[in-house]
């Protein structure tokens, strides 16, 4: 179980919150999280790189010159891979990079990654009403009051994406915002600080508890 201090918009302590999720055994934790990370990064590859072989390149149907008597090396096509403008030998073709992982393993890896960031978890009260209009400067100042360093990479977890919060956060460098039910291993490991609202923390407990 992880116990966290809940802070308000001004950065003052106003309560306590806890998060308890089932995680992998210590001897397997790093392995399963690594597998989930590699799967996510690999599955993000498009696999659309494509080159043409000598049979697919336009032209080259006629023999460039006769076989003997010219003093030049014999050649059968101007689209040989040895020629400029010719085909490509063993070049990339469209392919699927998908790596499969069991659903239970994926959820276990996600819970383990989240609980491993307990020391970097910052829990705050809902602050939508504190932003009557989109204002990046006010959100940056609030994060500093919450103890988030100015140059830190931040993952902001919200229960429901509010337009005002999104518009205030989108111009902050090194900040990602995500709903509580769409967490992923890469973002959890990427961030220096994980900032979550108290309602988002409750939703995480509800969605990912096993």
C-alpha positions as CSV (number, residue, x, y, z in Angstrom):
1,X,0.0,0.0,0.0
2,X,1.2,3.5,-0.8
3,X,0.1,6.4,1.4
4,X,0.3,9.9,-0.1
5,X,-0.3,13.4,1.1
6,X,-3.1,15.3,-0.8
7,X,-2.4,18.9,-1.6
8,X,-4.7,21.7,-2.6
9,X,-4.2,24.3,-5.3
10,X,-2.1,26.4,-3.0
11,X,0.2,23.5,-2.2
12,X,-1.0,23.0,1.4
13,X,-1.6,19.5,2.9
14,X,-5.3,18.9,3.2
15,X,-5.5,15.1,3.7
16,X,-4.3,11.6,3.0
17,X,-4.9,9.2,0.1
18,X,-3.8,5.6,-0.4
19,X,-3.3,3.3,-3.3
20,X,-3.1,-0.5,-3.1
21,X,-2.6,-2.6,-6.2
22,X,-1.4,-6.1,-6.7
23,X,2.1,-6.1,-8.2
24,X,4.5,-8.7,-9.5
25,X,6.9,-10.6,-7.3
26,X,10.2,-8.8,-6.7
27,X,12.2,-11.3,-8.6
28,X,10.0,-11.0,-11.7
29,X,8.9,-7.4,-11.5
30,X,11.7,-5.9,-13.7
31,X,11.4,-8.6,-16.3
32,X,7.6,-8.2,-16.8
33,X,7.7,-4.4,-16.9
34,X,10.6,-4.6,-19.4
35,X,8.5,-7.0,-21.6
36,X,5.5,-4.6,-21.5
37,X,7.7,-1.6,-22.3
38,X,9.3,-3.4,-25.3
39,X,5.9,-4.5,-26.5
40,X,4.5,-1.0,-26.4
41,X,7.5,0.6,-28.2
42,X,7.6,-2.2,-30.8
43,X,3.9,-2.1,-31.5
44,X,4.2,1.7,-32.1
45,X,6.3,1.0,-35.2
46,X,4.4,1.4,-38.5
47,X,6.3,-1.1,-40.5
48,X,5.6,0.8,-43.8
49,X,9.2,1.1,-45.1
50,X,9.3,-0.4,-48.6
51,X,11.8,-0.7,-51.4
52,X,11.6,-2.2,-54.9
53,X,13.5,-5.3,-56.1
54,X,14.9,-5.5,-59.6
55,X,11.7,-7.1,-60.8
56,X,9.6,-4.2,-59.5
57,X,11.7,-1.2,-60.8
58,X,10.4,0.3,-64.0
59,X,12.3,-0.4,-67.2
60,X,15.3,-2.7,-67.9
61,X,13.5,-5.0,-70.2
62,X,16.1,-4.8,-73.0
63,X,19.7,-6.0,-72.7
64,X,21.9,-2.8,-72.6
65,X,24.5,-4.2,-75.1
66,X,25.4,-7.4,-76.7
67,X,27.1,-10.1,-74.6
68,X,30.5,-10.1,-76.3
69,X,32.8,-7.9,-78.3
70,X,32.3,-4.5,-76.6
71,X,35.1,-4.8,-74.0
72,X,32.6,-4.0,-71.2
73,X,31.3,-6.2,-68.5
74,X,28.3,-8.3,-69.5
75,X,25.0,-6.8,-68.4
76,X,21.5,-8.1,-68.8
77,X,19.4,-5.2,-67.4
78,X,19.9,-1.5,-66.5
79,X,17.8,-2.3,-63.4
80,X,20.4,-4.6,-61.9
81,X,21.1,-3.8,-58.2
82,X,24.7,-3.0,-59.2
83,X,23.4,-0.1,-61.4
84,X,22.4,3.4,-60.3
85,X,18.6,3.4,-60.3
86,X,18.4,-0.4,-60.1
87,X,16.6,-2.5,-57.6
88,X,17.5,-3.0,-53.9
89,X,18.9,-6.2,-52.6
90,X,17.3,-7.4,-49.4
91,X,15.6,-4.0,-48.8
92,X,12.8,-3.5,-46.3
93,X,9.3,-4.5,-47.1
94,X,6.0,-3.7,-45.2
95,X,5.8,-5.9,-42.2
96,X,3.9,-6.2,-38.9
97,X,6.0,-5.6,-35.7
98,X,3.2,-6.6,-33.3
99,X,4.3,-8.4,-30.1
100,X,1.6,-10.2,-28.2
101,X,1.3,-10.2,-24.4
102,X,-1.4,-11.7,-22.3
103,X,-4.0,-9.2,-20.9
104,X,-3.3,-10.3,-17.3
105,X,0.4,-9.8,-17.9
106,X,-0.1,-6.3,-19.3
107,X,-2.2,-5.2,-16.4
108,X,0.2,-6.7,-13.9
109,X,3.1,-4.9,-15.6
110,X,1.1,-1.6,-15.5
111,X,0.3,-2.0,-11.8
112,X,3.9,-2.8,-11.0
113,X,5.2,0.2,-13.0
114,X,2.8,2.5,-11.3
115,X,3.5,1.3,-7.8
116,X,7.3,1.5,-8.5
117,X,6.8,5.3,-8.9
118,X,5.4,5.7,-5.4
119,X,8.2,8.0,-4.3
120,X,7.5,10.3,-7.2
121,X,3.7,10.4,-6.9
122,X,2.1,13.7,-6.2
123,X,-1.7,13.7,-5.3
124,X,-3.7,17.0,-5.6
125,X,-7.3,18.0,-5.2
126,X,-9.4,18.6,-8.2
127,X,-8.4,22.0,-9.6
128,X,-10.6,22.5,-12.7
129,X,-12.6,25.3,-10.9
130,X,-9.3,27.0,-10.0
131,X,-8.8,27.7,-13.7
132,X,-11.7,29.9,-14.9
133,X,-9.9,30.2,-18.2
134,X,-7.0,28.4,-19.9
135,X,-3.8,29.8,-18.3
136,X,-0.5,27.9,-18.7
137,X,1.4,30.2,-16.3
138,X,-1.1,29.4,-13.4
139,X,-0.8,25.7,-13.9
140,X,3.1,25.9,-14.0
141,X,3.1,27.9,-10.8
142,X,0.7,25.4,-9.1
143,X,3.0,22.5,-10.0
144,X,5.9,24.3,-8.4
145,X,3.8,24.7,-5.3
146,X,3.1,21.0,-5.4
147,X,6.9,20.3,-5.3
148,X,7.4,19.5,-9.0
149,X,10.7,20.9,-10.3
150,X,10.5,23.3,-13.2
151,X,12.6,21.1,-15.5
152,X,11.0,17.8,-14.5
153,X,9.2,15.5,-17.0
154,X,5.6,15.3,-15.7
155,X,2.8,12.8,-16.3
156,X,-0.5,14.5,-15.3
157,X,-3.3,12.0,-14.6
158,X,-6.9,13.2,-14.5
159,X,-10.1,11.4,-14.0
160,X,-11.8,13.1,-17.0
161,X,-10.0,15.2,-19.5
162,X,-11.3,18.8,-19.0
163,X,-10.8,21.2,-22.0
164,X,-9.6,24.0,-19.6
165,X,-6.9,21.8,-18.1
166,X,-5.9,20.5,-21.5
167,X,-5.5,23.9,-23.0
168,X,-3.5,25.1,-20.0
169,X,-1.2,22.1,-20.1
170,X,-0.6,21.5,-23.8
171,X,2.1,24.2,-24.1
172,X,4.1,23.0,-21.1
173,X,7.3,21.3,-22.3
174,X,7.9,17.8,-21.0
175,X,4.4,17.4,-19.7
176,X,1.9,14.7,-20.8
177,X,-1.7,14.5,-19.7
178,X,-3.7,11.2,-19.7
179,X,-7.0,10.0,-18.4
180,X,-6.8,7.5,-15.4
181,X,-8.2,4.7,-17.5
182,X,-5.6,5.0,-20.3
183,X,-2.3,4.7,-18.5
184,X,0.6,3.0,-20.2
185,X,4.0,1.7,-19.0
186,X,6.1,4.0,-21.2
187,X,4.6,7.2,-19.8
188,X,4.9,6.0,-16.2
189,X,8.6,5.2,-16.6
190,X,9.3,8.3,-18.7
191,X,8.1,10.8,-16.2
192,X,10.2,12.2,-13.3
193,X,7.0,13.1,-11.4
194,X,3.6,11.6,-11.6
195,X,0.9,14.1,-10.7
196,X,-2.6,12.8,-10.2
197,X,-5.8,14.2,-8.8
198,X,-7.5,12.5,-5.9
199,X,-10.5,11.4,-8.0
200,X,-8.1,10.0,-10.7
201,X,-6.3,8.1,-7.9
202,X,-9.7,6.6,-6.9
203,X,-10.4,5.7,-10.5
204,X,-7.0,4.0,-10.9
205,X,-7.8,1.9,-7.8
206,X,-11.2,1.0,-9.3
207,X,-10.0,0.3,-12.9
208,X,-6.7,-1.5,-12.2
209,X,-7.4,-3.3,-9.0
210,X,-7.3,-7.1,-9.5
